Amino acid sequence: MIGGDLTALRPTRNGLARQCLDWTERSHHLAGPLGVQLMRALCAAGWLRRSSSSRTIQVTPKGWAALKAQLDIDQNSAALIAPQM
């Protein structure tokens, strides 16, 4: 289970979640309170690590193992769907 308290989420004027186009990377991401809580939960679980010097995130070895177990996503399949810059 990924975690997060869905009952604590409060919608903004744009709702709980929406697709957002990142203007620098030109790729979509999950925005809104749900996206914020998901990011916090994944970082707290040790699946993702934020860079201290940029907006970059890194999937940790623990994260890859969990993503494979929970969602059947591995580094090879993620590379196929990730935007190529």
Backbone as XML, in Angstrom:
<?xml version="1.0"?>
<chain id="A" units="angstrom">
  <residue number="1" name="MET">
    <atom name="N" x="0.838" y="-1.185" z="0.000"/>
    <atom name="CA" x="0.000" y="0.000" z="0.000"/>
    <atom name="C" x="0.883" y="1.248" z="0.000"/>
  </residue>
  <residue number="2" name="ILE">
    <atom name="N" x="0.533" y="2.226" z="-0.805"/>
    <atom name="CA" x="1.330" y="3.436" z="-0.923"/>
    <atom name="C" x="1.127" y="4.342" z="0.287"/>
  </residue>
  <residue number="3" name="GLY">
    <atom name="N" x="-0.060" y="4.490" z="0.765"/>
    <atom name="CA" x="-0.295" y="5.305" z="1.955"/>
    <atom name="C" x="-0.893" y="6.653" z="1.635"/>
  </residue>
  <residue number="4" name="GLY">
    <atom name="N" x="-1.095" y="7.423" z="2.680"/>
    <atom name="CA" x="-1.708" y="8.730" z="2.539"/>
    <atom name="C" x="-3.122" y="8.696" z="3.086"/>
  </residue>
  <residue number="5" name="ASP">
    <atom name="N" x="-3.542" y="9.767" z="3.693"/>
    <atom name="CA" x="-4.870" y="9.867" z="4.279"/>
    <atom name="C" x="-5.789" y="10.623" z="3.334"/>
  </residue>
  <residue number="6" name="LEU">
    <atom name="N" x="-6.568" y="9.871" z="2.576"/>
    <atom name="CA" x="-7.459" y="10.500" z="1.589"/>
    <atom name="C" x="-8.555" y="11.329" z="2.241"/>
  </residue>
  <residue number="7" name="THR">
    <atom name="N" x="-8.925" y="10.992" z="3.481"/>
    <atom name="CA" x="-9.972" y="11.769" z="4.146"/>
    <atom name="C" x="-9.481" y="13.163" z="4.536"/>
  </residue>
  <residue number="8" name="ALA">
    <atom name="N" x="-8.165" y="13.357" z="4.587"/>
    <atom name="CA" x="-7.601" y="14.664" z="4.942"/>
    <atom name="C" x="-7.518" y="15.605" z="3.745"/>
  </residue>
  <residue number="9" name="LEU">
    <atom name="N" x="-7.710" y="15.094" z="2.554"/>
    <atom name="CA" x="-7.607" y="15.937" z="1.354"/>
    <atom name="C" x="-8.771" y="16.907" z="1.269"/>
  </residue>
  <residue number="10" name="ARG">
    <atom name="N" x="-8.453" y="18.136" z="0.909"/>
    <atom name="CA" x="-9.472" y="19.168" z="0.709"/>
    <atom name="C" x="-9.281" y="19.734" z="-0.690"/>
  </residue>
  <residue number="11" name="PRO">
    <atom name="N" x="-10.341" y="19.733" z="-1.482"/>
    <atom name="CA" x="-10.204" y="20.240" z="-2.848"/>
    <atom name="C" x="-9.913" y="21.736" z="-2.877"/>
  </residue>
  <residue number="12" name="THR">
    <atom name="N" x="-9.129" y="22.128" z="-3.862"/>
    <atom name="CA" x="-8.914" y="23.545" z="-4.135"/>
    <atom name="C" x="-9.977" y="23.978" z="-5.131"/>
  </residue>
  <residue number="13" name="ARG">
    <atom name="N" x="-9.873" y="25.182" z="-5.634"/>
    <atom name="CA" x="-10.856" y="25.616" z="-6.637"/>
    <atom name="C" x="-10.754" y="24.785" z="-7.922"/>
  </residue>
  <residue number="14" name="ASN">
    <atom name="N" x="-9.611" y="24.106" z="-8.109"/>
    <atom name="CA" x="-9.421" y="23.240" z="-9.275"/>
    <atom name="C" x="-9.675" y="21.765" z="-8.970"/>
  </residue>
  <residue number="15" name="GLY">
    <atom name="N" x="-10.177" y="21.456" z="-7.784"/>
    <atom name="CA" x="-10.497" y="20.086" z="-7.427"/>
    <atom name="C" x="-9.374" y="19.410" z="-6.656"/>
  </residue>
  <residue number="16" name="LEU">
    <atom name="N" x="-9.480" y="18.079" z="-6.529"/>
    <atom name="CA" x="-8.481" y="17.296" z="-5.790"/>
    <atom name="C" x="-7.265" y="16.959" z="-6.636"/>
  </residue>
  <residue number="17" name="ALA">
    <atom name="N" x="-7.485" y="16.771" z="-7.930"/>
    <atom name="CA" x="-6.377" y="16.374" z="-8.812"/>
    <atom name="C" x="-6.668" y="16.859" z="-10.219"/>
  </residue>
  <residue number="18" name="ARG">
    <atom name="N" x="-5.590" y="17.117" z="-10.923"/>
    <atom name="CA" x="-5.731" y="17.508" z="-12.320"/>
    <atom name="C" x="-4.418" y="17.216" z="-13.036"/>
  </residue>
  <residue number="19" name="GLN">
    <atom name="N" x="-4.514" y="17.111" z="-14.326"/>
    <atom name="CA" x="-3.326" y="16.962" z="-15.155"/>
    <atom name="C" x="-2.730" y="18.346" z="-15.358"/>
  </residue>
  <residue number="20" name="CYS">
    <atom name="N" x="-1.420" y="18.449" z="-15.215"/>
    <atom name="CA" x="-0.748" y="19.737" z="-15.357"/>
    <atom name="C" x="0.466" y="19.558" z="-16.262"/>
  </residue>
  <residue number="21" name="LEU">
    <atom name="N" x="0.621" y="20.461" z="-17.201"/>
    <atom name="CA" x="1.771" y="20.411" z="-18.101"/>
    <atom name="C" x="2.905" y="21.229" z="-17.500"/>
  </residue>
  <residue number="22" name="ASP">
    <atom name="N" x="4.010" y="20.567" z="-17.205"/>
    <atom name="CA" x="5.191" y="21.240" z="-16.686"/>
    <atom name="C" x="5.802" y="22.038" z="-17.825"/>
  </residue>
  <residue number="23" name="TRP">
    <atom name="N" x="5.928" y="23.326" z="-17.648"/>
    <atom name="CA" x="6.387" y="24.185" z="-18.755"/>
    <atom name="C" x="7.864" y="24.002" z="-19.067"/>
  </residue>
  <residue number="24" name="THR">
    <atom name="N" x="8.664" y="23.544" z="-18.104"/>
    <atom name="CA" x="10.092" y="23.370" z="-18.379"/>
    <atom name="C" x="10.402" y="22.023" z="-19.010"/>
  </residue>
  <residue number="25" name="GLU">
    <atom name="N" x="9.724" y="20.978" z="-18.571"/>
    <atom name="CA" x="9.988" y="19.626" z="-19.080"/>
    <atom name="C" x="9.058" y="19.245" z="-20.227"/>
  </residue>
  <residue number="26" name="ARG">
    <atom name="N" x="7.982" y="19.988" z="-20.401"/>
    <atom name="CA" x="6.978" y="19.707" z="-21.431"/>
    <atom name="C" x="6.389" y="18.304" z="-21.279"/>
  </residue>
  <residue number="27" name="SER">
    <atom name="N" x="6.142" y="17.911" z="-20.037"/>
    <atom name="CA" x="5.484" y="16.632" z="-19.768"/>
    <atom name="C" x="4.444" y="16.846" z="-18.670"/>
  </residue>
  <residue number="28" name="HIS">
    <atom name="N" x="3.458" y="15.979" z="-18.657"/>
    <atom name="CA" x="2.359" y="16.111" z="-17.710"/>
    <atom name="C" x="2.700" y="15.446" z="-16.380"/>
  </residue>
  <residue number="29" name="HIS">
    <atom name="N" x="2.094" y="15.980" z="-15.329"/>
    <atom name="CA" x="2.213" y="15.390" z="-14.005"/>
    <atom name="C" x="0.896" y="15.589" z="-13.266"/>
  </residue>
  <residue number="30" name="LEU">
    <atom name="N" x="0.760" y="14.885" z="-12.146"/>
    <atom name="CA" x="-0.423" y="14.986" z="-11.310"/>
    <atom name="C" x="-0.286" y="16.196" z="-10.404"/>
  </residue>
  <residue number="31" name="ALA">
    <atom name="N" x="-1.201" y="17.126" z="-10.515"/>
    <atom name="CA" x="-1.165" y="18.346" z="-9.708"/>
    <atom name="C" x="-2.327" y="18.347" z="-8.727"/>
  </residue>
  <residue number="32" name="GLY">
    <atom name="N" x="-2.268" y="19.261" z="-7.794"/>
    <atom name="CA" x="-3.339" y="19.411" z="-6.818"/>
    <atom name="C" x="-3.032" y="18.695" z="-5.519"/>
  </residue>
  <residue number="33" name="PRO">
    <atom name="N" x="-3.954" y="18.764" z="-4.561"/>
    <atom name="CA" x="-3.729" y="18.157" z="-3.250"/>
    <atom name="C" x="-3.401" y="16.660" z="-3.308"/>
  </residue>
  <residue number="34" name="LEU">
    <atom name="N" x="-4.019" y="15.927" z="-4.223"/>
    <atom name="CA" x="-3.722" y="14.502" z="-4.331"/>
    <atom name="C" x="-2.279" y="14.272" z="-4.779"/>
  </residue>
  <residue number="35" name="GLY">
    <atom name="N" x="-1.807" y="15.050" z="-5.748"/>
    <atom name="CA" x="-0.426" y="14.929" z="-6.202"/>
    <atom name="C" x="0.571" y="15.276" z="-5.116"/>
  </residue>
  <residue number="36" name="VAL">
    <atom name="N" x="0.267" y="16.318" z="-4.337"/>
    <atom name="CA" x="1.142" y="16.721" z="-3.235"/>
    <atom name="C" x="1.219" y="15.609" z="-2.193"/>
  </residue>
  <residue number="37" name="GLN">
    <atom name="N" x="0.063" y="15.068" z="-1.817"/>
    <atom name="CA" x="0.050" y="14.015" z="-0.801"/>
    <atom name="C" x="0.727" y="12.738" z="-1.294"/>
  </residue>
  <residue number="38" name="LEU">
    <atom name="N" x="0.532" y="12.395" z="-2.564"/>
    <atom name="CA" x="1.183" y="11.212" z="-3.117"/>
    <atom name="C" x="2.699" y="11.378" z="-3.099"/>
  </residue>
  <residue number="39" name="MET">
    <atom name="N" x="3.184" y="12.544" z="-3.489"/>
    <atom name="CA" x="4.626" y="12.797" z="-3.474"/>
    <atom name="C" x="5.175" y="12.694" z="-2.060"/>
  </residue>
  <residue number="40" name="ARG">
    <atom name="N" x="4.481" y="13.289" z="-1.104"/>
    <atom name="CA" x="4.927" y="13.212" z="0.298"/>
    <atom name="C" x="4.974" y="11.768" z="0.785"/>
  </residue>
  <residue number="41" name="ALA">
    <atom name="N" x="3.942" y="10.992" z="0.454"/>
    <atom name="CA" x="3.878" y="9.599" z="0.903"/>
    <atom name="C" x="5.004" y="8.769" z="0.283"/>
  </residue>
  <residue number="42" name="LEU">
    <atom name="N" x="5.275" y="8.983" z="-1.004"/>
    <atom name="CA" x="6.330" y="8.220" z="-1.671"/>
    <atom name="C" x="7.708" y="8.597" z="-1.139"/>
  </residue>
  <residue number="43" name="CYS">
    <atom name="N" x="7.916" y="9.862" z="-0.822"/>
    <atom name="CA" x="9.195" y="10.284" z="-0.223"/>
    <atom name="C" x="9.319" y="9.742" z="1.201"/>
  </residue>
  <residue number="44" name="ALA">
    <atom name="N" x="8.243" y="9.822" z="1.974"/>
    <atom name="CA" x="8.270" y="9.332" z="3.355"/>
    <atom name="C" x="8.508" y="7.823" z="3.406"/>
  </residue>
  <residue number="45" name="ALA">
    <atom name="N" x="8.000" y="7.105" z="2.416"/>
    <atom name="CA" x="8.191" y="5.650" z="2.361"/>
    <atom name="C" x="9.584" y="5.276" z="1.862"/>
  </residue>
  <residue number="46" name="GLY">
    <atom name="N" x="10.324" y="6.282" z="1.373"/>
    <atom name="CA" x="11.657" y="6.005" z="0.863"/>
    <atom name="C" x="11.681" y="5.505" z="-0.569"/>
  </residue>
  <residue number="47" name="TRP">
    <atom name="N" x="10.561" y="5.648" z="-1.279"/>
    <atom name="CA" x="10.492" y="5.210" z="-2.676"/>
    <atom name="C" x="11.106" y="6.252" z="-3.601"/>
  </residue>
  <residue number="48" name="LEU">
    <atom name="N" x="10.935" y="7.525" z="-3.260"/>
    <atom name="CA" x="11.466" y="8.625" z="-4.063"/>
    <atom name="C" x="12.357" y="9.490" z="-3.191"/>
  </residue>
  <residue number="49" name="ARG">
    <atom name="N" x="13.296" y="10.167" z="-3.838"/>
    <atom name="CA" x="14.193" y="11.090" z="-3.151"/>
    <atom name="C" x="14.242" y="12.374" z="-3.972"/>
  </residue>
  <residue number="50" name="ARG">
    <atom name="N" x="14.010" y="13.502" z="-3.300"/>
    <atom name="CA" x="14.091" y="14.807" z="-3.959"/>
    <atom name="C" x="15.539" y="15.257" z="-4.027"/>
  </residue>
  <residue number="51" name="SER">
    <atom name="N" x="15.881" y="15.934" z="-5.103"/>
    <atom name="CA" x="17.203" y="16.535" z="-5.227"/>
    <atom name="C" x="17.229" y="17.813" z="-4.402"/>
  </residue>
  <residue number="52" name="SER">
    <atom name="N" x="18.350" y="18.088" z="-3.776"/>
    <atom name="CA" x="18.460" y="19.317" z="-2.993"/>
    <atom name="C" x="18.802" y="20.521" z="-3.869"/>
  </residue>
  <residue number="53" name="SER">
    <atom name="N" x="19.231" y="20.259" z="-5.107"/>
    <atom name="CA" x="19.684" y="21.370" z="-5.952"/>
    <atom name="C" x="18.796" y="21.645" z="-7.171"/>
  </residue>
  <residue number="54" name="SER">
    <atom name="N" x="17.746" y="20.820" z="-7.371"/>
    <atom name="CA" x="16.860" y="21.040" z="-8.512"/>
    <atom name="C" x="15.487" y="20.451" z="-8.200"/>
  </residue>
  <residue number="55" name="ARG">
    <atom name="N" x="14.608" y="20.475" z="-9.164"/>
    <atom name="CA" x="13.271" y="19.905" z="-8.995"/>
    <atom name="C" x="13.238" y="18.416" z="-9.315"/>
  </residue>
  <residue number="56" name="THR">
    <atom name="N" x="14.381" y="17.854" z="-9.580"/>
    <atom name="CA" x="14.481" y="16.449" z="-9.962"/>
    <atom name="C" x="14.146" y="15.534" z="-8.797"/>
  </residue>
  <residue number="57" name="ILE">
    <atom name="N" x="13.513" y="14.407" z="-9.114"/>
    <atom name="CA" x="13.321" y="13.347" z="-8.126"/>
    <atom name="C" x="13.978" y="12.083" z="-8.653"/>
  </residue>
  <residue number="58" name="GLN">
    <atom name="N" x="14.341" y="11.208" z="-7.740"/>
    <atom name="CA" x="14.983" y="9.955" z="-8.111"/>
    <atom name="C" x="14.223" y="8.813" z="-7.448"/>
  </residue>
  <residue number="59" name="VAL">
    <atom name="N" x="13.983" y="7.754" z="-8.214"/>
    <atom name="CA" x="13.395" y="6.551" z="-7.641"/>
    <atom name="C" x="14.532" y="5.790" z="-6.966"/>
  </residue>
  <residue number="60" name="THR">
    <atom name="N" x="14.334" y="5.423" z="-5.708"/>
    <atom name="CA" x="15.348" y="4.704" z="-4.950"/>
    <atom name="C" x="15.279" y="3.207" z="-5.280"/>
  </residue>
  <residue number="61" name="PRO">
    <atom name="N" x="16.305" y="2.442" z="-4.924"/>
    <atom name="CA" x="16.216" y="0.981" z="-5.096"/>
    <atom name="C" x="14.989" y="0.397" z="-4.376"/>
  </residue>
  <residue number="62" name="LYS">
    <atom name="N" x="14.718" y="0.889" z="-3.164"/>
    <atom name="CA" x="13.518" y="0.457" z="-2.435"/>
    <atom name="C" x="12.261" y="0.811" z="-3.227"/>
  </residue>
  <residue number="63" name="GLY">
    <atom name="N" x="12.285" y="1.998" z="-3.852"/>
    <atom name="CA" x="11.145" y="2.428" z="-4.658"/>
    <atom name="C" x="10.923" y="1.547" z="-5.865"/>
  </residue>
  <residue number="64" name="TRP">
    <atom name="N" x="12.004" y="1.188" z="-6.570"/>
    <atom name="CA" x="11.858" y="0.307" z="-7.735"/>
    <atom name="C" x="11.291" y="-1.045" z="-7.314"/>
  </residue>
  <residue number="65" name="ALA">
    <atom name="N" x="11.752" y="-1.577" z="-6.186"/>
    <atom name="CA" x="11.233" y="-2.866" z="-5.710"/>
    <atom name="C" x="9.748" y="-2.756" z="-5.383"/>
  </residue>
  <residue number="66" name="ALA">
    <atom name="N" x="9.355" y="-1.667" z="-4.723"/>
    <atom name="CA" x="7.959" y="-1.466" z="-4.354"/>
    <atom name="C" x="7.085" y="-1.212" z="-5.579"/>
  </residue>
  <residue number="67" name="LEU">
    <atom name="N" x="7.572" y="-0.416" z="-6.533"/>
    <atom name="CA" x="6.798" y="-0.165" z="-7.752"/>
    <atom name="C" x="6.595" y="-1.446" z="-8.547"/>
  </residue>
  <residue number="68" name="LYS">
    <atom name="N" x="7.591" y="-2.307" z="-8.553"/>
    <atom name="CA" x="7.461" y="-3.603" z="-9.242"/>
    <atom name="C" x="6.421" y="-4.464" z="-8.536"/>
  </residue>
  <residue number="69" name="ALA">
    <atom name="N" x="6.506" y="-4.538" z="-7.206"/>
    <atom name="CA" x="5.586" y="-5.375" z="-6.432"/>
    <atom name="C" x="4.148" y="-4.851" z="-6.469"/>
  </residue>
  <residue number="70" name="GLN">
    <atom name="N" x="3.987" y="-3.524" z="-6.353"/>
    <atom name="CA" x="2.647" y="-2.935" z="-6.259"/>
    <atom name="C" x="1.988" y="-2.675" z="-7.611"/>
  </residue>
  <residue number="71" name="LEU">
    <atom name="N" x="2.781" y="-2.217" z="-8.585"/>
    <atom name="CA" x="2.206" y="-1.753" z="-9.851"/>
    <atom name="C" x="2.795" y="-2.429" z="-11.089"/>
  </residue>
  <residue number="72" name="ASP">
    <atom name="N" x="3.708" y="-3.374" z="-10.882"/>
    <atom name="CA" x="4.380" y="-4.077" z="-11.972"/>
    <atom name="C" x="5.102" y="-3.106" z="-12.910"/>
  </residue>
  <residue number="73" name="ILE">
    <atom name="N" x="5.745" y="-2.087" z="-12.320"/>
    <atom name="CA" x="6.539" y="-1.114" z="-13.067"/>
    <atom name="C" x="7.995" y="-1.310" z="-12.684"/>
  </residue>
  <residue number="74" name="ASP">
    <atom name="N" x="8.851" y="-1.490" z="-13.686"/>
    <atom name="CA" x="10.283" y="-1.574" z="-13.412"/>
    <atom name="C" x="11.008" y="-0.502" z="-14.211"/>
  </residue>
  <residue number="75" name="GLN">
    <atom name="N" x="12.315" y="-0.411" z="-14.010"/>
    <atom name="CA" x="13.084" y="0.649" z="-14.672"/>
    <atom name="C" x="12.990" y="0.561" z="-16.187"/>
  </residue>
  <residue number="76" name="ASN">
    <atom name="N" x="12.975" y="-0.629" z="-16.737"/>
    <atom name="CA" x="12.912" y="-0.778" z="-18.196"/>
    <atom name="C" x="11.571" y="-0.322" z="-18.750"/>
  </residue>
  <residue number="77" name="SER">
    <atom name="N" x="10.478" y="-0.701" z="-18.108"/>
    <atom name="CA" x="9.163" y="-0.286" z="-18.601"/>
    <atom name="C" x="8.943" y="1.209" z="-18.364"/>
  </residue>
  <residue number="78" name="ALA">
    <atom name="N" x="9.461" y="1.752" z="-17.272"/>
    <atom name="CA" x="9.328" y="3.188" z="-17.007"/>
    <atom name="C" x="10.083" y="3.999" z="-18.047"/>
  </residue>
  <residue number="79" name="ALA">
    <atom name="N" x="11.232" y="3.494" z="-18.506"/>
    <atom name="CA" x="12.011" y="4.203" z="-19.522"/>
    <atom name="C" x="11.261" y="4.269" z="-20.852"/>
  </residue>
  <residue number="80" name="LEU">
    <atom name="N" x="10.413" y="3.294" z="-21.098"/>
    <atom name="CA" x="9.637" y="3.284" z="-22.346"/>
    <atom name="C" x="8.543" y="4.339" z="-22.346"/>
  </residue>
  <residue number="81" name="ILE">
    <atom name="N" x="8.012" y="4.692" z="-21.170"/>
    <atom name="CA" x="6.916" y="5.655" z="-21.130"/>
    <atom name="C" x="7.367" y="7.047" z="-20.707"/>
  </residue>
  <residue number="82" name="ALA">
    <atom name="N" x="8.590" y="7.184" z="-20.212"/>
    <atom name="CA" x="9.092" y="8.484" z="-19.800"/>
    <atom name="C" x="9.399" y="9.345" z="-21.012"/>
  </residue>
  <residue number="83" name="PRO">
    <atom name="N" x="9.152" y="10.650" z="-20.908"/>
    <atom name="CA" x="9.467" y="11.532" z="-22.030"/>
    <atom name="C" x="10.972" y="11.570" z="-22.277"/>
  </residue>
  <residue number="84" name="GLN">
    <atom name="N" x="11.354" y="11.568" z="-23.505"/>
    <atom name="CA" x="12.763" y="11.651" z="-23.885"/>
    <atom name="C" x="13.104" y="13.093" z="-24.165"/>
  </residue>
  <residue number="85" name="MET">
    <atom name="N" x="14.084" y="13.625" z="-23.452"/>
    <atom name="CA" x="14.477" y="15.017" z="-23.615"/>
    <atom name="C" x="15.768" y="15.076" z="-24.406"/>
  </residue>
</chain>
